[in-house]
Structure formats: C-alpha cells, structure tokens
Amino acid sequence: MKFAVKTWSGGARLGVLEIGSCPAPIETPALMLSTRKGLPHFISPDLLTSLPSPDSNLLQVCPLHFLEGLSTKTISKIGGLHQMLSLHEYGLAAVARDSIQSIPESKGSSKLGASFETPCGRLLVKPKDYVEMISCMRPNIWATLADEVPAWVSDKRNKTSVDRTLRWLDDCLESNPAGGSAFGAIVGGSNLEERKRCAEEVAKRNVAGYWIGGFGLGESMDERPSLLSAVMDILPDQKPRMICGLGLPEEVLQGIGAGIDLFDSTYIYSLTLGGFALTFPLDKVGNQPDIQPSQIGSDLTKINLRATVYRKDLSPILGNCTCYTCKNHTKAYINHLLNVHEMLAQILLEIHNTHHYLMFFRVIREAIQDGRFEQFRQGFVESRRDFLKVVAMSA
C-alpha cells in the first residue's frame, strides 16, 4: 500500500491511495463500501461493476462475519478473500467492528481479548487468534483490535479502554501477520486527554495508517470536532486515516474537515432498509434540488419512496443521475416493490444510494482540489438548515 497527500484545503486533504489489487489509484477522501461477508448487502457482483470506478473499488469487511461457514484455514487454502469472493480488482479493508463489548479482565492478565457478537454467538477473540484470521483472509488493509466504549462511560473506563487497545496493538504487531497493511486503532471515548495519549502511543508504533475508533457511539456533533482535532494534531500527515461511525453527509464533511481520509458506508445500508433514496445536491454551490417541503420524507437529503405521493410518479429518483436504477426504473416502480416487500426494491435503492454517495465524495474532492472545501461545506450545511426551517414552518 502507498499513500500520498496531494493538496490541502484548510484541514481537509486530497490524497492518493495505491493498493496492489486495485487497477487504478483511489483518490481520498474516499468511501469504503460496507459489506456482509465480503459483498454489499444487496448489490450482486454483476451489478457492483455498474458503480463508478475506481471510487467503488475499496470494500470494508468484518472478519467476524466469516466465522460462520468456511474455516479461516480453508479460506487460506483457497487463496484468501480476494480469491474466494472473486474480487480480484478490489481492495479489502478489514475492521473488527460489530457490536463490540469487552469482557472485564482479571488483574494483570494480558491473555484475554475482545468479546464480539457474531453469527456464532458471543465469542472472545484474542489478538493472536485475530491475527491468524487476518493472515488467512489476506486483506489489503486491516485495523488492529480496539476496545471501543460509548461517550457516556467514566474516565476510568476510558483509561482502561486505551490501555487494552494499546496492549492489543502491540500483541497484533508482534504476531506479524502475513500480508496486509496494519492500521493502529485509536480510542479514548469522549475524554480528550485519553484520546491524545492513545494517539501519541500509536504514532510511535510501526503501522501503515490509523483507524480512529469510538465514534458514532453517542457523542454529539458539537463535541466531536475537539475530539477529532486532539487526535489529528498528533498523527503524522504522511499516513492515511480511517474512521467508522460517521455516516450523515454533515458528519462526513466534519470528518473530512478534520483530516480523515477513509469512511465507512453503513449509513447507506440504513437508508436502503428504510426505503429512502438520497437526493441532496451534487454541486459546489449547494443549489437545492426540485423537491417540495410537502413531500413526505423529504429533508433535502433524502426522500421516502414508500410514501403514496410516489405511487404514480413515473420519473427517476433524480433526473440527472447516471446510476443503473435511475436510467432504468421509476419512483412508482420502486414504490410498488417496497409495498409488496420485494427484495429488488432494496437492490435498486442501494445501487442509487451508493452511486450518489460516491459522487458526493467526488464533488468533495473537487472542492478540496479547488481550495474551497470550507465554502462547499458551509453552503451544504446552511442550505439544508434553511430547508428544514421551511419544512417546520409549513408543517
């Protein structure tokens, strides 16, 4: 893996990430497509190629999802996840984040690991076992184990989580897995001093990048900037930074403004399950799309395609969208599929939502390249705030 920063716009940065299995470099900030057992939740492999490339060539996988089914040794004999999933031209980033809760350790013990909810029930994963999984699966990027805690825990619990995460980091690096670039996990909850301590210690280790953990777990939008700054001010600029838990457009812009390079996409999955389609503007000046406040489920970011207002709507989700869904299907058809509980509705919605969010990141990169990221960010946030005021007044 190779990474280089090309330019800055305030705290936001435009970079290039080169991964061996990807045919072309991936520009950052970038979106990692969230997967379940290696593939997006609803998009089949043949439709995956319809998404913008190379923007869609980085997939985030959770190693824990593979504990049910083939053994990790069998996956290794096949040739790793790339071979098993036939994703030869995609980059895989492995992050063990799936309802993590740590089991209390006995005093002085360093043998226990992290406890996860998995398809096989609650399992204890020790650093040695985790590294063995990584060695068998051979992802391009992998994050070390982390003890993530919600924002409301005590300072003592935050300190414990940092101590555990640093110990697990050393254990993972000592095991020296075969292949893949290790991203050191940084935690600390809502405690600024613990965040700084963790970042300082991880920055001393020989890691290829950094995974910022513990976000999206109860902290507010207002307190997040100081927590991010506490970490970013310490980390070296020449290594990539990855984060999970920031999904809303405003949260993504907040993270990019702080200097984050890679984001997860669980927000897309949540929207798709709910029957929502992304509709926010994809331009640099924050122009509002042609959506009326009276439309059910509209908040300038998304529309609810389950609403009866779309039952006879023969237009695509967005008229200027070039995704497979918008070029071939109407709102009325997707509304029908949702109301009769056909899975094709989620397939078409996830294609559109993924395509739209990938294009959102592309526009953000253009704004950074032009040195006007803060202007774009403020225009986007303010236009949506003004629209919500109109909605509230007309309700």
C-alpha positions in Angstrom: 0.0 0.0 0.0 1.2 3.5 -0.8 -0.4 6.8 0.2 0.5 10.4 -0.6 -1.2 13.7 0.2 -1.6 15.9 -3.0 -3.1 19.1 -1.6 -4.8 20.7 1.4 -7.9 23.0 1.7 -7.9 24.1 5.3 -7.9 20.9 7.4 -9.3 18.8 4.5 -6.8 17.0 2.3 -6.8 15.3 -1.1 -4.7 12.2 -1.3 -4.0 9.1 -3.4 -4.1 5.6 -2.1 -2.5 2.8 -4.1 -3.5 -0.8 -3.3 -1.9 -3.7 -5.1 -5.2 -5.4 -6.1 -6.9 -2.2 -7.5 -6.3 -1.5 -11.1 -6.1 2.3 -10.5 -5.2 4.5 -7.6 -8.1 5.6 -5.3 -8.4 9.3 -4.6 -9.2 10.2 -1.0 -11.3 11.3 0.9 -13.0 8.0 -0.1 -15.9 5.9 0.8 -15.4 2.2 1.7 -18.4 0.2 0.7 -19.7 -1.7 3.8 -20.2 -5.4 3.2 -21.7 -8.5 4.7 -19.4 -11.5 4.2 -17.5 -9.6 1.5 -20.2 -8.1 -0.7 -22.5 -5.1 -0.3 -25.7 -6.1 1.5 -28.0 -6.0 -1.6 -25.7 -5.4 -4.7 -24.8 -8.6 -6.6 -21.3 -8.9 -8.1 -22.5 -8.3 -11.7 -24.2 -5.0 -10.6 -21.2 -4.0 -8.5 -19.4 -3.2 -11.7 -22.0 -0.6 -12.6 -20.8 1.7 -9.8 -18.3 4.4 -10.5 -14.7 3.1 -10.7 -12.2 3.3 -9.1 -14.3 5.1 -6.5 -16.2 1.8 -5.6 -13.1 -0.4 -5.6 -12.5 -0.3 -1.8 -14.6 -2.6 0.3 -14.8 -2.8 4.1 -15.1 -6.3 5.5 -15.6 -7.6 9.1 -13.5 -10.7 9.7 -16.1 -11.8 12.3 -18.7 -12.3 9.6 -16.7 -15.3 8.2 -16.7 -17.2 11.5 -19.8 -18.9 10.3 -19.3 -21.2 7.3 -15.8 -21.9 5.9 -13.0 -22.1 8.4 -10.3 -19.5 8.1 -7.8 -22.2 7.2 -10.0 -23.2 4.3 -10.2 -19.6 3.2 -6.4 -19.5 3.3 -6.1 -22.6 1.2 -8.4 -21.1 -1.4 -6.1 -18.1 -1.6 -7.7 -15.5 0.8 -10.8 -13.4 0.5 -10.0 -12.0 -2.9 -9.9 -15.5 -4.5 -12.9 -16.8 -2.5 -15.1 -13.8 -3.4 -13.7 -13.4 -7.0 -12.9 -9.7 -6.2 -9.5 -9.7 -7.8 -9.6 -6.0 -8.7 -11.0 -4.7 -5.4 -9.2 -3.5 -2.2 -10.4 -5.1 1.0 -10.1 -3.3 4.4 -10.8 -5.5 7.4 -12.2 -3.8 10.5 -13.4 -5.8 13.5 -16.3 -3.6 14.5 -19.5 -5.5 15.1 -21.3 -4.7 18.4 -18.0 -4.9 20.3 -18.1 -5.3 24.1 -15.1 -6.2 26.1 -15.1 -8.8 28.9 -13.6 -7.5 32.2 -10.1 -8.8 32.6 -8.6 -10.3 35.7 -5.8 -8.2 37.3 -2.5 -8.5 35.5 -4.0 -10.6 32.7 -2.8 -10.0 29.1 -4.2 -13.1 27.5 -7.8 -12.2 27.1 -9.1 -10.3 24.1 -12.3 -8.6 22.8 -15.8 -10.0 23.0 -17.9 -9.8 19.9 -21.5 -10.6 18.9 -21.0 -12.9 15.9 -23.3 -15.2 13.8 -22.0 -18.0 16.1 -23.0 -16.2 19.3 -20.7 -14.1 21.6 -17.1 -15.0 21.1 -13.9 -14.0 22.8 -11.3 -13.0 20.2 -7.7 -12.9 21.4 -5.1 -10.8 19.5 -3.3 -14.0 18.4 -6.5 -15.5 17.0 -7.4 -12.3 15.3 -4.1 -12.0 13.6 -4.4 -15.6 12.4 -7.7 -14.7 10.9 -6.1 -11.8 9.1 -3.3 -13.9 7.8 -5.7 -16.4 6.4 -8.0 -13.8 4.8 -5.2 -11.6 3.4 -7.0 -8.2 3.2 -5.1 -5.3 1.8 -5.7 -3.2 4.9 -6.6 -4.3 8.5 -7.3 -2.5 11.7 -5.9 -3.8 15.0 -8.3 -4.8 17.8 -9.9 -1.9 19.7 -11.8 -1.6 23.0 -14.4 0.9 21.9 -16.7 2.5 24.5 -19.7 4.8 24.3 -19.4 8.5 25.0 -21.0 8.3 28.5 -18.6 6.0 30.3 -16.4 7.2 33.1 -12.8 8.5 32.8 -11.6 5.3 34.5 -13.3 3.1 31.8 -11.8 5.3 29.1 -8.3 4.8 30.5 -8.9 1.1 30.6 -10.0 1.0 27.0 -6.9 2.9 25.9 -4.6 0.6 27.9 -6.3 -2.5 26.4 -6.2 -1.2 22.9 -2.5 -0.3 23.1 -1.7 -3.7 24.5 -3.7 -5.5 21.8 -2.0 -3.3 19.2 1.4 -4.5 20.4 0.2 -8.1 20.5 -1.1 -7.8 16.9 2.1 -6.3 15.6 4.2 -8.8 17.4 2.4 -11.7 15.8 3.4 -10.2 12.3 0.5 -11.4 10.1 1.2 -12.4 6.5 0.5 -9.6 4.2 -1.8 -6.5 4.6 -1.1 -3.1 6.0 -1.8 -2.6 9.7 -3.8 0.4 10.8 -3.3 1.1 14.5 -6.6 1.6 16.4 -7.0 4.9 18.4 -9.7 5.1 21.1 -10.4 7.2 24.2 -14.1 7.9 24.1 -15.1 11.5 24.9 -12.0 12.1 27.1 -9.6 14.5 25.3 -6.6 13.5 27.4 -7.1 9.8 26.7 -7.6 10.4 23.0 -4.3 12.3 23.0 -2.5 9.7 25.0 -3.7 6.9 22.7 -2.8 8.8 19.5 0.7 9.6 20.9 1.4 6.0 21.7 0.0 4.6 18.4 2.0 7.2 16.4 5.2 5.7 17.9 4.4 2.2 16.5 5.3 0.9 13.1 1.9 1.0 11.5 0.9 1.9 7.9 -2.1 4.0 8.9 -4.5 4.8 11.7 -8.1 3.7 12.4 -10.0 6.2 14.6 -12.4 4.2 16.7 -15.0 5.0 19.2 -17.1 7.5 17.1 -20.7 7.2 16.3 -21.3 5.9 19.9 -23.2 8.7 21.5 -21.0 11.7 21.1 -22.7 14.9 19.9 -21.9 16.8 16.7 -20.7 19.7 18.8 -18.2 17.8 20.9 -16.8 15.8 18.0 -14.5 18.5 16.4 -12.4 18.8 19.6 -12.1 15.1 19.9 -11.0 14.7 16.3 -8.6 17.6 16.5 -7.0 16.1 19.6 -6.0 13.1 17.5 -5.3 14.7 14.1 -2.9 17.3 15.6 -0.7 14.4 16.8 -0.8 12.0 13.9 1.8 12.3 11.1 0.5 13.6 7.8 2.1 11.0 5.5 -0.1 8.1 6.7 -3.8 7.5 5.9 -6.6 7.8 8.5 -9.7 5.7 8.5 -12.8 6.1 10.7 -16.1 4.3 11.3 -19.4 5.7 12.7 -19.6 9.0 10.7 -22.3 8.4 8.1 -24.5 11.5 7.7 -23.4 14.0 5.0 -22.8 16.6 7.7 -20.7 14.1 9.7 -18.7 13.1 6.7 -17.9 16.8 6.0 -17.0 17.3 9.6 -14.6 14.3 9.5 -13.0 15.4 6.2 -12.6 18.9 7.6 -10.6 17.4 10.4 -8.3 15.4 8.0 -9.9 11.9 7.7 -9.2 10.0 4.5 -11.4 6.9 4.6 -15.0 6.5 5.7 -17.4 3.5 6.1 -20.9 3.4 4.5 -23.3 1.8 6.9 -25.4 5.0 6.5 -26.3 3.7 3.0 -27.4 0.4 4.4 -29.7 2.0 7.0 -31.3 4.3 4.4 -31.9 1.4 2.0 -33.6 -0.7 4.6 -35.9 2.2 5.4 -36.9 2.7 1.8 -35.1 6.1 1.5 -33.3 7.4 -1.6 -30.6 10.1 -1.4 -31.4 13.3 -3.3 -29.2 16.0 -1.9 -27.5 18.3 -4.5 -24.2 17.2 -6.1 -22.7 20.6 -7.0 -20.3 23.0 -5.4 -22.7 25.8 -4.6 -25.3 24.0 -2.6 -28.2 24.5 -5.0 -31.4 22.9 -3.8 -32.9 20.1 -5.9 -36.5 20.4 -7.1 -38.1 18.8 -4.0 -41.1 20.4 -2.3 -41.3 20.5 1.5 -44.7 18.9 1.4 -43.2 15.7 0.0 -43.3 13.0 2.7 -39.9 12.0 4.0 -38.0 14.9 2.2 -35.4 16.8 4.2 -33.2 18.0 1.3 -31.1 14.9 1.9 -33.4 12.0 1.1 -37.0 11.0 0.1 -39.1 8.2 1.4 -40.1 6.1 -1.6 -42.7 4.2 0.5 -44.8 7.4 0.5 -48.1 7.3 -1.5 -47.1 10.6 -3.3 -44.7 8.5 -5.4 -47.3 5.8 -6.4 -47.9 7.3 -9.8 -44.6 9.1 -10.2 -43.0 7.9 -13.5 -39.8 10.0 -13.1 -36.5 8.5 -11.9 -35.3 9.2 -8.4 -33.1 12.0 -9.8 -33.3 13.2 -13.4 -29.6 13.9 -13.8 -28.4 10.7 -12.0 -26.5 8.3 -14.2 -26.8 5.2 -11.9 -28.3 1.9 -13.2 -31.5 2.5 -11.2 -32.3 6.0 -12.4 -31.5 5.1 -16.0 -33.9 2.1 -16.0 -36.6 2.5 -13.3 -39.1 5.0 -11.9 -40.1 6.1 -8.4 -43.5 4.4 -9.0 -41.9 1.0 -9.7 -39.7 1.2 -6.6 -42.7 2.3 -4.5 -44.6 -0.7 -5.8 -41.6 -3.1 -5.0 -41.4 -1.7 -1.4 -45.1 -2.0 -0.8 -45.2 -5.7 -1.9 -41.9 -6.4 0.0 -39.8 -7.4 -3.0 -36.1 -7.5 -2.3 -35.5 -5.9 -5.7 -36.5 -2.6 -4.1 -33.5 -2.7 -1.8 -31.2 -3.8 -4.6 -32.2 -0.8 -6.8 -32.2 1.6 -3.8 -28.7 0.5 -2.7 -27.3 0.9 -6.2 -28.7 4.5 -6.3 -27.7 5.4 -2.8 -24.2 4.0 -3.2 -23.7 5.7 -6.6 -25.0 9.0 -5.2 -22.7 8.9 -2.1 -19.7 8.0 -4.2 -20.4 11.0 -6.4 -20.8 13.2 -3.3 -17.2 12.2 -2.3 -16.0 13.0 -5.8 -17.5 16.5 -5.6 -15.9 17.0 -2.2 -12.5 16.1 -3.7 -13.0 18.6 -6.5 -13.8 21.3 -3.8 -10.6 20.4 -2.0 -8.6 20.5 -5.2 -10.0 24.0 -5.9 -9.2 25.1 -2.4 -12.8 25.8 -1.5 -13.8 23.0 0.8 -14.9 25.2 3.7 -17.1 27.2 1.3 -18.7 24.0 0.0 -19.2 22.6 3.4 -20.8 25.7 4.8 -23.1 26.1 1.7 -24.2 22.5 2.0 -25.0 22.6 5.8 -26.7 26.0 5.6 -28.8 25.1 2.6 -30.1 22.1 4.4 -30.7 24.0 7.6 -32.7 26.6 5.7 -34.8 23.9 4.0 -35.6 22.3 7.4 -36.8 25.6 8.6 -39.2 25.9 5.7 -40.4 22.3 6.4 -41.0 23.2 10.0 -43.0 26.4 9.2 -45.2 24.6 6.6 -46.0 21.7 9.0 
